[in-house]
Amino acid sequence: MKKLLVLFVLLAVGIASAKTYSVTLFQPSIVAGTELKPGEYRLELQDGKAILRAGKQRVEAPVKVENADTKFSSTSVRYAAGEGKARIQEIRLGGTNLRLVFD
């Protein structure tokens, strides 16, 4: 019984430590070599990684988290053009001062 309780507590702490945000992509976007369709995605930050989820689709990419001087009023996605596709370069999270820079 104690093992089960310890396992539950560790699982709850692991889930609580992940920060979750909502991101809308308005065009097909490339992240970590994977093309994402336009739509709503849940973004989780864990240990220097961004995890984008929509339904059963899950994409994980390394990110550098930077702090801006002021809070962003809305979430925005910045792209780098390359090979005819829009590759996500940076996501600025609305309501925070966090900027996620993708490799």
FENFEN-V212670 format. One record per backbone hydrogen bond with DSSP energy under -1.0 kcal/mol. NH is the residue of the N-H (numbers start at 1). CO is the residue of the C=O. If there is no record, write none. Layout:
# FENFEN-V212670
nh->NH co->CO
nh->NH co->CO
This chain:
# FENFEN-V212670
nh->5 co->1
nh->6 co->2
nh->7 co->3
nh->8 co->4
nh->9 co->5
nh->10 co->6
nh->11 co->7
nh->12 co->8
nh->13 co->9
nh->14 co->10
nh->15 co->11
nh->16 co->12
nh->17 co->13
nh->19 co->45
nh->21 co->43
nh->23 co->41
nh->25 co->39
nh->29 co->36
nh->30 co->86
nh->31 co->34
nh->34 co->31
nh->36 co->29
nh->39 co->25
nh->41 co->23
nh->42 co->53
nh->43 co->21
nh->44 co->51
nh->45 co->19
nh->46 co->49
nh->49 co->46
nh->50 co->61
nh->51 co->44
nh->52 co->59
nh->53 co->42
nh->54 co->57
nh->57 co->54
nh->59 co->52
nh->61 co->50
nh->63 co->48
nh->64 co->101
nh->66 co->99
nh->68 co->97
nh->72 co->96
nh->76 co->92
nh->78 co->90
nh->80 co->87
nh->82 co->85
nh->85 co->82
nh->87 co->80
nh->88 co->30
nh->89 co->78
nh->90 co->78
nh->91 co->100
nh->92 co->76
nh->93 co->98
nh->95 co->72
nh->96 co->93
nh->99 co->66
nh->100 co->91
nh->101 co->64
nh->102 co->89
nh->103 co->62
